[in-house]
Each structure stands twice: as C-alpha cells, then as structure tokens.
Amino acid sequence: MRPSHPDAPAIEVRDLVKRYRDVEALKGVSFAVGRGELFGLLGPNGAGKTTLISILTGLVRRSAGRAEIFGLDVTRDYLTTRSLVGVVPQELVSDHFFTVRQALEFQSGYYGVRGNRDWMDHLLERLDLAAHADKRMHALSGGMKRRLLVAKALIHRPAVLVLDEPTAGVDVELRHGLWEFVREIHASGTTVLLTTHYIEEAERNCERIGILHEGRLAALDRTENLLSLLDERQVTLHLSEPVRTVPAGLARYGAALSPDGQRIALVVRGADGETGEFWASVQASGLKLRDVDIRRAGLEEVFLHLTGGRRGARPAAVART
Ligand code: ATP
C-alpha cells in the first residue's frame, strides 16, 4: 500500500502524552523517524517504550498529542496506518493450535493479502522455519516462536517494521541471525523502529537512537553523536615494575591500583588536549609500562549517564528531533 503523504516522515510523534489513571507514562514526547531509517528506542524498564509503540500501532489510545505514520493519524486513519506497519510484540504467540504456515496464512487473510506464497516461503526460509512449517505452535521452542512473530509482522510487506524487544531472552546465535535479517529487511527499504535492552546491539545496528527516561526523551541523535557525548576513556596501565602507591600526578584521574600493584586503572575525560596532558603525567610519573589498554565510553555509559544511573553527570538532556 502506498503512503498518501509523500513528504511525511515514516513515523512522527509530537507532544505525545499517555496517562494510565495515576501514571503518566509519556509526558510529551516528540520525534520523527525518516523513511528507510533504522531507529532504536532505548530506555530503562517503565520508561514508556512499549506504550509509545502501542500507540503507534493502535493498541493503546493516546491522551494527547500527535502520532502519525506517513503523515496519517494512527487513530483517524487506523485501517491504513495499521496496514503500513508490521509489529513484532514482546509477548510470544498465543494461537497454539495453528501450524506455523496456517498462522502465516491467517495473518495474510487478516490483511487481505493473497497470492503471497513465494514471500511466505522466503520468510520461512530466511527465518529458519521452513522445516517447522507444519508444526503446531505449542510444539515450537521460544526462539522459533520469536522468529514466527517476525514472519507474521512482515507477511503483508509493511513499509514500517516495529519490533518491541525482538531479542529479549533469545540466545546469542539467534540474536545474531535476527539482527542479520532485520538489517536485510532495512536494506530493502523498510523503515525499522525497535526497542531493545541490549544497548550494544543498538550501538552496533541503529543509525539514530532515542533514549526515553521516565516518559520523556532524554536524548535523540545519531549513534556516533551520542557516543561522543561522553569524551571518556578508561585506561589501564600494566606495569613491568609493581608499585605500592599511585603516583601523586595521576590521582586526579581517579586512579585505582590493583592489589598486586601491577595495574593502574584510570578514567581520562575531555578532549584530545586533555588526553595529551594525561600522557605527559604518565611519563612524568616514572612508571615502567609493560602494556596499555584504552577503552572509549560506549553507549552503555552514555545511557547510564543520561538516565541518572551513574554519578559525575555532565551535560543534561540532549534532543534533536
Ligand atoms: P519495559 O522496558 O519494562 O518493557 P517500557 O519502557 O516499555 O518498560 P511501558 O511498558 O510503556 O514501559 O510502561 C510505562 C509506564 O506505564 C510504567 O510505569 C507502567 O507501569 C505504566 N503502564 C504501562 N501499561 C499500563 C497499563 N495498562 N495500566 C497502567 N499503567 C501502565
């Protein structure tokens, strides 16, 4: 189906609010996901991610604000927006007595799609379900059910794929396979919005990331820009001659000495100039180095920093919509 507003972003929410009795799950969230983007929504438990996705897919009614798919209102134009979106929910399947293939046929019928046998076979093949196509769902493993949910979401070839925690509770190999498939779907032009608790997966795969915290957007930017928010390196100096105390010149880097006196862990913040100063301090300390490990702060640290999970906070919220 063709979107009817050719210039509108794939997904747009403006000042979106959701109240459940006494809980305000979304407190005025605004952002847009461009056509063909792979966008990640991160946030601690209870941040409002599922609520936001449920509003976009018509499962939950917003209290205020706008929510649009290709410029169409998700409530007023429900039938159209619903058919433009494929959703992979968090919960596993419930229609136990269907076989895998019957479930996909039923889902096709729900969307009024016919003659899609080739696409169905392709999905079954790519999601490693072909050998299980005639099994009833109660006989599937958790990982197979998760893959079937992805196949069901894609059966009508939606323009937007929304995945709520697609890799939750899934083993490493399957997570890898699912990501490969999501990237493939994205590469074919589908817009992807997903939530995940696996921050490193979002860091690796998403082009832009929004961080929801207590119903508000704490940050929204390109992944590399978020990563540069914390100019921080964790440095470990491995010593060829053990020491008993940390040299005074390194104390300001939060230096921690290992019990055997052979390693010093430090945190170096700030831009390159400051890093140069740090190396000068190391040289002046007279330490004999055997090796050095340097690790830049990853999205996990940025996430904790923005959601208040760590002391020493620097900038406040960052949001570019
Ligand atoms: P998680 O990562 O744990 O899935 P989330 O970011 O998806 O969390 P939501 O499930 O959207 O968060 O919940 C946001 C807030 O709204 C929470 O405080 C939750 O308890 C509350 N909430 C969600 N659904 C309902 C509901 N049906 N009735 C009342 N409160 C709700």
Boltz pocket constraint, residues with backbone or C-beta under 6 A from the ligand:
constraints:
  - pocket:
      binder: B
      contacts: [[A, 20], [A, 21], [A, 23], [A, 24], [A, 25], [A, 43], [A, 44], [A, 45], [A, 46], [A, 47], [A, 48], [A, 49], [A, 50], [A, 51], [A, 52]]
      max_distance: 6.0
